[in-house]
Amino acid sequence: MIPILNKDNMWDVLHHITDPYSVRILRATLHRPLDAITLSNTLGIPIAVCYRRLRELERLGLIEAVGRKLTQKGKWITLYKAKLKNATVIMKEGKLYLHLSFRWGQEEDLEIE
C-alpha cells in the first residue's frame, strides 16, 4: 500500500516519527521483518503499546504486514516491515515541512498546516 498522506493525517505522521516507541519499531523493522512479540521483547516496549503502535503505523502507511510465521505453540503471527526509510522535519520562515523517503525510493514533501 502506497502511503496516503493528506491534511487529515500529517500531524499523526509527525507524531509517530517523533514518538520514541514508533521510532524504535520503524528502526528495528527497516531491514528485516519482525513480529510484535519479538519487537516488544527486544525493544522493551509493553506488548499492548507495541500492537497499538503497529496498527497506527500501518494505518498511516509507514509500516506493512509482509507475512506470517508459525510459533512453536502453533499460532500464526504477523511479520511487519518498515516502509519509511528516512524522515526530516524542517521549519523554514515560520512554516513546518515534512520530507519522507520510503524503501523503494519514493519521496514525499509536505507542508504541515
Stockholm file with secondary structure:
# STOCKHOLM 1.0

chainA/1-113         MIPILNKDNMWDVLHHITDPYSVRILRATLHRPLDAITLSNTLGIPIAVCYRRLRELERLGLIEAVGRKLTQKGKWITLYKAKLKNATVIMKEGKLYLHLSFRWGQEEDLEIE
#=GR chainA/1-113 SS CCCCCCTTTHHHHHHHHHCHHHHHHHHHTSSSCEEHHHHHHHHTCCHHHHHHHHHHHHHTTSEEEEEEEECTTSCEEEEEEECEEEEEEEEETTEEEEEEEETTSCEEEEEEC
#=GC SS_cons         CCCCCCTTTHHHHHHHHHCHHHHHHHHHTSSSCEEHHHHHHHHTCCHHHHHHHHHHHHHTTSEEEEEEEECTTSCEEEEEEECEEEEEEEEETTEEEEEEEETTSCEEEEEEC
//
